[in-house]
Amino acid sequence: MQHLSTMDMTPELVQEMAEQEEVADYVGDEIVEKRLSICKKCPRLIGGMTCADCGCFVQFRVRHKTAACINGKW
């Protein structure tokens, strides 16, 4: 079995993985897209997928009702 290193991760792969995650507190497609668009414009986003301030993969974080941007952007 081949393991992915962080160098092999792409925003598209992270997005695909996030979409497969079961989320009990899913916020809904419209809000996910709105939050992602905010994150994609943020200068603190690394590689299109990782928040430099909290270290999360934003494609996962934006999906939860209980989550919030550490910088208060959403």
N, C-alpha and C positions, 0 to 999 in steps of 0.2 A: 504494500500500500504506500502510495506517495503522499507525503505531507506537504501542505502549502506553507511556504514561509511568508512573512509579511511582505516581502518583495514581490510575491506572486499575486497579491491581492490587488484587485482593481475596483473602482467604484461600481462597475457593472456587476462584478461577482458579489460584492458586499450587498448590493441592492437585491440581487437574486436570492441570496441567503436570507436577507431580512424578510422578503416576501413569503418565504417558506416557514418562517417562525410563527408559531401560534401565539397570539397576543390576547390575553384575557381582557385587557383594557384598551383595545384598539380604538384609535381616535377617529378613523374614517379616512377614505381616500382623499377627499378635498383638503382636509387639514394637513395630511401627510405631505401632499404636493406643495402646499403653501409654506410649510415649515422647511421643506427641502430647498425650495427656491431661495428662502432667506439664508439658509446655511451655505448654499452654493455661491452666494455673493459675499460671504464673510471672508475677510482677509486672514482670519484665524483657522480656516479650513485647510488641512494638509492633504494633498493628493486627491482632493475631491471626495474624501470619505472620513477623515479623522479630525475631530475638534482638538486644536492645540491646547485649549484650556482645560477640558475635562478628560480628554483622551478617548472619548466614545467614538464608535462608528455612527455617524449621524443618521445613516439609513435605518438603523435599529431604534435609536432614541426617539426620533420624530414620530414613531408609530404608537407611542404610549400616552394615554390621557394624563397619567401621573408624572410624566417627564416635562422638563422645562429647560430652556437654553440657560446655561450657566451665566451668560452675559445679558440675560433678560430680553433677548431679541424676539422670542416667542414663548 
